[in-house]
Structures are given as structure tokens and as C-alpha cells.
Amino acid sequence: MSGQTLTTLDEPNAGRLTIDYAPNGDDIAENPPRFSWLPVIEDEAQYVLRISGDPKYPAKTTHTYPGITLNFFTPDIALPAGDYVWSYAVWDAETGAPSTTWSKDRAFTVAADLPEVPLPLRATRLDHVSKAHPRLWLTADRLDQFRKDVAKDADHCTWSNFYEKSVLPWMGKDVYKEPAGYPNHQRVAPVWRQTYIDLQEVIYATRHLAIGGQVTGDQAMLDRAKEWLLEAASWDPMGVTSRAYTDEWAYRVCNALAWGYDWLYDQLSDEERATVRTALLERTRDIAEHAIINAKIHLFPYDSHAVRSVSLTIIPACIALLGDDEDDEARDWLNYCIEFLFTVYSPWGDSDGGWAEGSNYWMMGMAYLIDAANQLKAYTGFDLYRRPFLQNTGDFPLYCKAPNTRRSTFGDDSTQGDLPGIKTGINLRQFGGETGNGAYQWYYEENLRMNPGTEMAFYNWGWWDTNFDDLVYTSSCAPVEASPPPSGFRHFKGIGWVGVQHALGDDDNHVQFVFKSSKFGSISHSHGDQNAFCMAAYGEDMAIQSGYYVAFNSSMHRKWRRQTRSKNAILINGKGQYADKDKSKAMRATGKIMAAEQREDHIFIKGDATAAYQSLSPEVTLAEREIYFVRGSYFVIVDKVDAETPVTIDWLLHANNPYDLGKTSFRNTGDKAGFYGQVVWSEAGKPTLTQETGFPDVAPEDYKGLHESTCLHAQYPASTRHRIATLVVPYRLAEPKRIFHFMDDQGYDADLYFTDPEENTFKVVMKKLANT
């Protein structure tokens, strides 16, 4: 429209809690890049994106994408290697032109040989998919072949195991009725947990009986599956199993309806089909609109449950419903979810594969992401596994939670001090199958070997049936041979974690050390633990994360587990880092990994948690920690704190057992290994060493029957400047270890020397405030 005056584009600054403008000079990990920007006020707005190697955007060499309905986008073609700029504007569909000025240009470079993961455009993206049922796990044509294969060999793809253990038992179970909800509608943990399990079992009964009946042709089994399905479909979608009442319950009912509708489609009358479809559509709408409209995960992507609902519930429900709802809402929701997973995901990490919420929530998030990735791949052909994050994310548990560790990593963890949940290994097996990485298969096999018989534990059975996992995996992935796991370290830059694995796979020599200083602060399932560490050695946990994740927002969770005082960290004037409910404050209580390097005879890690400590102690001007892991044998930990006014330091170290304390030394002895420590140097004066067993200020019922850990406090006198060096030496009880040390303090610096029994010497230089 010639002469039209364009509205100036509103282009606000991104905040800590919002999506960012990308790419913006950052390294590009995949081709094409993933584009995102802050949306305008109008929810119904459309956008136009342009990409060019020339800032003048000549028509012949510019890629233009009009009519984009979201504030993020993945192009449908890979770009040639080179330098590019991009910009966006609001699009007017009626005039076929921008209605605002263009945004400022942002630059990026596409390197050669990046993985190519384009996404077909929305308009025709789903035109090729089948309208037949089933669609989840097996499509109709694959089901026909699977029936033939099972008829020839009952053990095909572990079918007989699944059929005997996960199908037949449900034939004799009474169909569950609609839950009663909480007493007086006040949430209590026991009711939450039992209903959680009951509704998960509604999925198992409906899905497994339907699959069992369809594969074997057993009509009685199909009829029984239909009973479970129709009962669940009769429940009030806005009642006690609604998303607003308890979202995890709602997800499970919706999933049961999705699997039942899809796999029993030909068993339902028109009236029954309409009943189930109506219930499924209303429940899916409730969950999808919350994630998209209320939580706005495309703008605020750090809502753990809303993001998880994309993979866990919305995708399977929309695949089951696609083309069957008159308004085609399922198509719109499915497109949103596909674009979210191909573009924004994961908000908790980057191409390094880290997961800021920790290994337990990695286990859960990846379990559902794997389900969604498998469903999309089988039904649409779109392969999420090609994205760099999913190619690398198996490294996160491999380096940060070895199969023989329990409490030596960060984040909320529902295993209550048990070994890693078996789903961690199952996830690793899937990523091994998709990437060919034999170390992932090793983890799966080792996890299974060390952790047998836990399938029915709440943190397993309440979320997944491993027999069904085996069935899906063996029917979709070729076997991968296990290979020896790696030694060394991995710096997960996007989340600010460093995981060290020395001699992984050899319990007699294995040491795990995990250090964290993260830009994610204490948001979501992260804690106030910047510059904290955990350590396991020789098959036993040493320096642990204290407390138990008994329930989110429990007394244990709020007053202990999330707080810095439960970490192997420092307190300044008795205070730690902000770790309460204000998400904005939590996201500002950050840390940063300044260095993570393999040097000639040691691994060096440095973290800066100044911002995290300033969240509660604004007088702090510096809070750094350095880690020296020397020859795979011992640790030197250097803490540096500066403040505008004198501050005291509490140096904390948590362990499963009480300590033997000396004036400046401490020792902790376990069943087969132990560690000792020594305060080597403190510029502000000697510490007072004390210990405390238990969880102060926590309601006793939160840890009734659970083991109480012990915390070492090394308390340093007030000073505006602290420089503290601490030696920590893990050892096998059968082979005690001594590391000798002395100080050379003749000049401007304090040179700390450490010597092992083989007379290898290591030096750490402590810079003084002034000359002697």
C-alpha cells in the first residue's frame, strides 16, 4: 500500500524470565537456526520473518516467511554456510504486507557441517499423515505387520513379557471409579500420591488391554479395555481430575482417554466414540489453553509443568484426535507443540545437553520427551532426535549422576536417597539407540544391574511401566553394544554445571564430583546452590546434597532442601542465597562458571556466585570458589569472599555420617570409603569446627523413618576479606591415603604445596591483600 505510514514495532528488552531474541550473535548449533522474539501485545498478531546474507535484503537472496502465528519459528530449509542478518515485523494478512516497521537487524553465522534439522511449514506439514487408527506407537500398517510377527514368535520385541506382566493382570482388576479428591478439598500428600498411582494405573489398564486385544484379536480383552475407557470418559472433566484441581492427575486421565480412543476406535459405537472424543477434547483444551494462553510458555518458558504437558499429554491427545474434531483445534495445538519442541525446547538447557533442574527432573522430562519424539517420528516422520540437544543430553546423567551414586548431585530428587531411578537408564538406552553411543547403553545395563526390583517403587510405577518401555524400544531401535564409559569432565555451559567422572565403571577407583554455578539461579526445581559441590568416591556417597524431596512445598522442601544451608557451600553472615517463591528473585540469584579446564596434572573449575549471595547479603562484592582436582586423587578448594563490611563465613560440608573433628581437621567414615579434610590456610583467622545432625526447623513428620545426615560447620571470624583453602581427600577404607601440605609465605603470595605418597607435588598460589 503505497504511502501507508507503518506503526513503529514494539521491540522491548528481554527479561530473565522471558524468551530471548535469537539468534543474536550467538553460536549456531543447528541449521537452520531457531528464531525467537518477544511478541507484541495482540495475541492474534501474525509476523513476517526475513533472512538474508545482505543487510539490504535484496529480494532475490532473501528468504521471507509471512503469516507466522507465533513469536518463534524454524524455517523449512537449511541455509548455506555464511554470515546472515534477520529481522521481523508484524504481518497484515489482509494487505499481504507488514503493518509495522521492521525490527533491528540481528546477525548470525552458519558454520559448515552443522546438523540440518529443518521443519516443514505449518500450512502443509500434516497433509501426509494417515487418518486411520491407531496412530500412537504403531500406525495401522505397522500394527498389521506386528500381529504377524507376534504370531510367528511370541517373544518378538519382548511381547510375551509385556503381555504376561502388563496386560493379563488388568483383566481381573475392578475398573476404578472417579476419585473422591482431597478431604474438604485440602491437598494432602498421601491422597495426592495414592490418586496419582491410581490414575497412572488407569492408563496402564486402558492402554495395555487395548494393545493386547488388538495384537492378539482377543475380543474379551478389547471389551474389558473399553470398560476402563468409558468409565474414565464419564468423569467430570472440570471436577477433581481437572487440571486446575491437580494437574498431574488431569494429565493421566487425558492420556488414558487418548490411548483408549486411538486403539479402541474400531471397537466403539458412534455414540461411544462421540462420548470419548468429547471428554478427550475438553480435557485437552483445558491443558493446552493453560500452557498456551495462561502460562504462555512461548513467552515464559520456565514453567516446569506446563512445558512438560506438551510432551506428556497434548501431543498424544492431539495425534489421537487429529481430523476428528469439527473445529480442527487438535491440529492447531499439535502444530504449536511441534514448533515448540523444534524451536524453543529445551528452556532448561542448550546444545550441550544439560538440564538446569537436575538429573531427576531430567529423567522425568526426557521420559516424556522421548515418548513424544517417538510418537511424532512414527506418525509424522518428523525426527526430533536429530536436534543437537537430544544428541548430547545423555551426557548429563553420564557425567553428573553415575549409576552407583545416590545423593551426590543437585536438584529435587524423589528417589529419597536410592540409586538413580531405572528410567534414567532406560532414557539413556533410547538415546544410545538414536545416536549409537555405546556409553549410554553401558549406563542402562549398569543401572539395571545395580537397581533390580525397584520397578514398583512409587517413583517408577507412579510414572511408567518399564515392560511397555521395552516393547516400544525394541520395536523401534536397533540394539547398541555397550562400550566403556568415559573418564574426564563435561562442562554444560548452558546451565552452569561441571560433571567430573574419574575411572567411571571401576568402583575401586571411581570418583564423581559435580559443581554448579548457574544462570538459572534457584528457579523451579533448582536450589540456592551456586558454587556448591557434591562428591562420591569408591562406590559411596561422600559430600552429599542433604535432606529429602518428600513433596514440593513441604516443610523439608521449603526450609531445608531448597536452602543454601543444606548444600556443600558457604553461608555469609549466616545467610545463603535466595531460594523462595518469587521467580524473578530466584532467577537473579545466579552464578557463573568462569573456567572448567583439564590442565597437565589436574582439573580446574572456578565459579562466581557473587550475584547469588548478594540476593540476601548486598554488602558482598565477591564470592568465588576454585576447585583443583589433582591427579584423580584429592581436592583443594579455595574460597574468596570480599564485602564492604566485615562478614563471617560458615563453610558447610554435608555427609551421611557424623564427623571426627580436630581443631582444623575433620574425618568422615562410611561403610567402604571415607574422606578427611584439613583447613590449610585462612587469611582472616582460624575457624571453629562444629557439627550438627538432623534438619533444623523442619517438621519431624517430613523425615520420619529416614536417615538424618550431618553437617560440618567451619566458622570463620568476621572480616571484609576472606581467602580460605581447604584440602579434601577421599579414600578407600582398605587403603588409607595421606596428602601432606606446607606453606611457603616469604613474599607477596602464600604458596601452598601438596605432596602425595608418590612425591608428586602440586602448588596453589594465594594472592595476599598487601605485601608482607
Secondary structure by P-SEA (a helix, b strand, c coil): cccccccccbbbbbccccccccccccccccccbbbbbbbcccccccbbbbbccccccccccbbbbccccccbbbbcccccccccccccccccccccccccccccbbbbbbbcccbbbbbccccccccccccccccccccaaaaaaaaaaaaacccccaaaaaaaccccccccccccccccccccccccaaaaaaaaaaaaaaaaaaaaaaaaaaaaccaaaaaaaaaaaaaaaaccccccccccccaaaaaaaaaaaaaaaaaacccccaaaaaaaaaaaaaaaaaaaaaacccccccccccaaaaaaaacccaaaaaaaaccccccaaaaaaaaaaaaaaaccccccccccccccccaaaaaaaaaaaaaaaaaaaacccccccccccccccccccccccccccccccccccccccccccaaaaaaaaaaaaacccaaaaaaaaaaaaacccccccccccccccaaaaaaaaaacccbbbbcccccbbbbccccbbbbbbcccccccbbbbbbbbbcccccccccccccccbbbbccccccccccccccccccccccccccccccccbbbcccccccccccaaaaaacccccccccccccbbbbbbbcccccccccccccbbbbbbbbccccbbbbbbbbbcccbbbbbbbbbccccccccccbbbbbccccbbbbbbcccccbbbbbbbbcccccccccccccbbbbbbbbbccccccbbbbbbbbbbbbccbbbbbbbcccccccbbbbbbbccccbbbbbbbbccccc
